[in-house]
């Protein structure tokens, strides 16, 4: 069972993939700026479930947009934007959500 848990943690944050800052409180609302410049895309689709293979919703966020959401305690590496929409904290080994300090 311990090895399965370790595998899950390694998949959620592979070696070399940036993780969310540790000073953020999980579950508390935060504002994040979308930065898709490193993944070769101008926007990022919101997901209907906290898995990268879940269907994308009709909504997407463009590079530079600011979104408010809660870092998930149950699904590491995901931010819940509202009750039904999710966004990953990183894609293709690059962080796509940056804590917005302007507010």
N, C-alpha and C positions, 0 to 999 in steps of 0.2 A: 504494500500500500504506500509506503514511504517513497519508493522509486517512482510510482505513478504520480504522486504529488510533485516530486522533483521534476519529472518530465513535463508536467503541466506548467510549472514555473519557468522552465527553460524555454518552452514554446511561447509563453506569453512575453518573455523578454530574452531573446537569443543573445548570445555573446556579441558584443559590438553594436547592438541596437540601443539607442539612447532610451532611457526610461524617464518617467515623469519626475520632476523634482521631489525630493523626499520631504520637503517642508510643507507640502500641500496637505490639507486635511481631506481625507477621503470622505466623500458624501456631502461635503459642503459646496454650495454653488460658487463657481469661479468663472471669470471671463477669460477666454482664450482667443488668440489671433490665429487664423488659418495660414500656414506657410507651406504651400505645395511646390515651391520653386525647385526643390531637390528631387522631386519624383517625376518631373516632366509632364505635369498636368496643370491646368488653370483652375480646376475646381476639385472638390471631393464630395462624392455623394453620401448622404446620410443613409444609414442602414436601418432596416426594420427590426433587426435582432443583433446582439453584440457578437457577431461572427463575420469574418470578412467574406464568407461565401453566402451570406444571407442576401435576399433581394434588396437592391437599392431602392430607396423611396424616390418619388418624383422630385423631391427637394435636393439641392446640392448647395454647397457653400463655395464661393469663389475665393481665390487667393487674396489675403489681406482682410477678409471679413472677420468680424468679432462675433463670437458665439458664447452664450452662457450655458453652463451645464455642470453636472456633478460627476466627479471621478467615481467610477463604480468600485465598490468594495468586493462585490460578487464576481465581476468580470474584469480582471486586471487588464490594463491597456485600453480600456474603453471609457468614454464619457457619455453619460445619458443627457441628451439635449432636452428631451421632454419624455413623457411616459412611453412613447412609441418610437422614438428615433434615437439612434446611437451614432457616434463617430469614433474611429480609432485614434489613439494618441500618436501612433506612428505607422508609416507605410513604407514598404521597400527598404527597411533599415534606417529610415529618416523620420525624425519627429515632425509631425504636421500640426500639432497644437502647441502653441507657445503661450505661457501665461501672460495675459495682457495687464501691464502695470499702469496703463494710462488712466484707469478709472479708480 
